[in-house]
Amino acid sequence: MTPGKPRTTDLRTWLRGAALRGSVEHSFPHSRAGRSVVRGKKLGQDRLPLSQAGFMLIETLLAVVILAVGLTLVVRSFGSSVSALGTSADYTKAMGLLEERLWELEVKGSIASGVLTGEFSEEDGKFRWQVDASELKDLDLCETQVTVSWERRGKTQTVSIVTYLKKE
């Protein structure tokens, strides 16, 4: 074996020794000039400075935290959107039921003063209605307030309208 040229089985040993000596021999057998040798480079000189070497653990952890917070906000806003959609659907259904009850009263033509309450059919079972009619002085009319109410997340929601109907 020629000194300075390691066998493949001794490569690790040779590299350790070169690192301890402070120099490494690089050979480039496929260069244009045939075989060229660069000597005298210390190990680590061809590396980037530590500030440009890549991502540090703290940077990676910070990126993961930012992604986790962002994902949490997206999931939370999705939940809020679903809740708002349910509230909107209930409100739209209540408006339709309110209009239905009002038409029934107008078809009847007149109303007696007082309070009437009830529930809608089974498919609309969570909705209740109330009609509050009060006489107006010096007029042959009743001020009639029709209210539809329902429960949503433990809170009572209502929608109502006021109209004037002929008194009985």
VOGU-3710 file (C-alpha; in Angstrom, 3 decimals, decimal comma):
1> mtpgkprttd> 0,000/0,000/0,000  1,320/3,419/-1,001  1,451/6,040/1,775  -1,243/8,731/1,413  -3,519/6,505/-0,657  -5,962/4,522/1,495  -7,564/1,248/0,593  -11,352/1,217/0,675  -11,390/-0,858/3,878  -9,140/1,679/5,646
11> lrtwlrgaal> -11,077/4,778/4,499  -12,645/5,552/7,873  -9,333/5,158/9,657  -7,579/7,363/7,115  -10,285/10,067/7,404  -10,007/10,059/11,193  -6,258/10,457/10,944  -6,581/13,236/8,374  -9,029/15,044/10,609  -6,599/14,813/13,500
21> rgsvehsfph> -3,739/16,074/11,286  -5,914/18,971/10,069  -5,761/18,285/6,334  -7,582/16,101/3,853  -6,562/15,046/0,403  -9,358/15,281/-2,186  -8,885/13,672/-5,548  -11,014/14,248/-8,612  -10,210/11,417/-11,061  -12,729/12,516/-13,709
31> sragrsvvrg> -11,502/16,078/-14,224  -10,337/17,325/-17,667  -6,686/17,399/-16,784  -6,731/13,804/-15,731  -6,036/13,400/-12,031  -5,825/16,569/-9,961  -5,288/16,715/-6,243  -6,199/19,443/-3,778  -4,203/19,400/-0,584  -4,137/21,325/2,636
41> kklgqdrlpl> -7,873/22,000/3,190  -9,006/21,678/6,751  -12,149/19,703/7,508  -15,222/21,935/7,798  -13,855/24,804/5,684  -16,249/24,011/2,833  -19,274/24,114/5,167  -21,658/27,058/5,454  -21,457/29,308/8,502  -23,629/28,172/11,399
51> sqagfmliet> -26,132/30,995/10,792  -26,756/29,686/7,243  -26,457/25,969/7,926  -30,208/25,215/7,945  -33,112/25,187/10,342  -32,432/24,987/14,023  -34,672/23,081/16,407  -36,184/26,273/17,840  -37,120/27,491/14,348  -38,774/24,173/13,552
61> llavvilavg> -40,692/24,198/16,837  -41,819/27,777/16,217  -43,111/26,800/12,767  -45,028/23,858/14,259  -46,576/26,131/16,917  -47,638/28,676/14,298  -49,204/25,917/12,184  -51,007/24,473/15,224  -52,469/27,858/16,188  -53,528/28,534/12,607
71> ltlvvrsfgs> -55,151/25,129/12,262  -56,986/25,613/15,567  -58,390/28,923/14,357  -59,534/27,379/11,078  -61,308/24,515/12,860  -62,913/26,929/15,334  -64,176/29,193/12,532  -65,585/26,142/10,745  -67,535/25,255/13,910  -68,833/28,821/14,174
81> svsalgtsad> -69,953/28,700/10,554  -71,890/25,475/11,128  -73,552/26,994/14,210  -74,497/30,150/12,290  -75,938/28,006/9,512  -78,161/26,156/12,034  -79,348/29,433/13,576  -80,136/30,829/10,136  -82,090/27,699/9,197  -84,137/27,930/12,410
91> ytkamgllee> -84,845/31,630/11,843  -85,945/31,007/8,241  -88,233/28,155/9,340  -89,716/30,350/12,109  -90,430/33,145/9,617  -92,274/30,692/7,361  -94,339/29,375/10,293  -95,078/32,927/11,440  -96,356/33,844/8,008  -98,474/30,662/7,921
101> rlwelevkgs> -100,095/31,486/11,287  -100,720/35,086/10,202  -102,442/33,953/6,983  -104,682/31,619/8,994  -105,780/34,565/11,132  -106,399/36,821/8,120  -108,465/34,123/6,363  -110,652/33,876/9,459  -111,324/37,622/9,059  -111,711/38,645/12,702
111> iasgvltgef> -110,198/37,916/16,078  -111,341/38,128/19,694  -109,106/39,945/22,157  -106,984/37,688/24,370  -104,011/35,340/24,197  -103,866/32,085/22,209  -100,925/29,660/22,324  -100,040/26,393/20,682  -97,433/24,241/18,997  -96,905/23,445/15,362
121> seedgkfrwq> -97,080/19,957/13,835  -94,717/17,146/14,832  -92,203/17,903/12,080  -91,958/21,454/13,409  -92,277/20,325/17,046  -89,638/22,580/18,522  -91,505/25,713/17,402  -94,347/27,254/19,459  -96,688/30,100/18,566  -98,539/32,763/20,529
131> vdaselkdld> -101,181/35,252/19,369  -101,811/38,256/21,604  -104,787/40,402/20,509  -105,753/43,591/22,337  -108,635/45,949/21,515  -107,963/49,460/20,347  -110,191/52,177/21,853  -112,617/53,962/19,526  -111,774/51,587/16,646  -113,261/48,293/15,555
141> lcetqvtvsw> -109,769/46,722/15,384  -107,498/44,544/17,500  -103,763/45,021/17,593  -102,541/41,463/17,017  -99,008/40,293/17,752  -98,060/36,865/16,403  -94,916/35,340/17,940  -93,049/32,142/17,082  -90,469/30,876/19,598  -88,037/27,969/19,760
151> errgktqtvs> -85,090/26,727/21,833  -81,531/26,906/20,481  -78,607/25,873/22,702  -80,614/26,419/25,862  -81,763/29,926/24,906  -85,243/30,896/23,762  -85,266/32,553/20,343  -88,320/34,497/19,122  -89,560/36,244/16,038  -92,779/38,235/15,971
161> ivtylkke> -94,898/40,569/13,870  -97,692/43,007/14,706  -100,748/43,567/12,526  -104,311/44,897/12,904  -107,323/42,634/12,492  -111,052/43,263/12,762  -112,368/42,425/16,234  -115,192/39,932/16,728
//
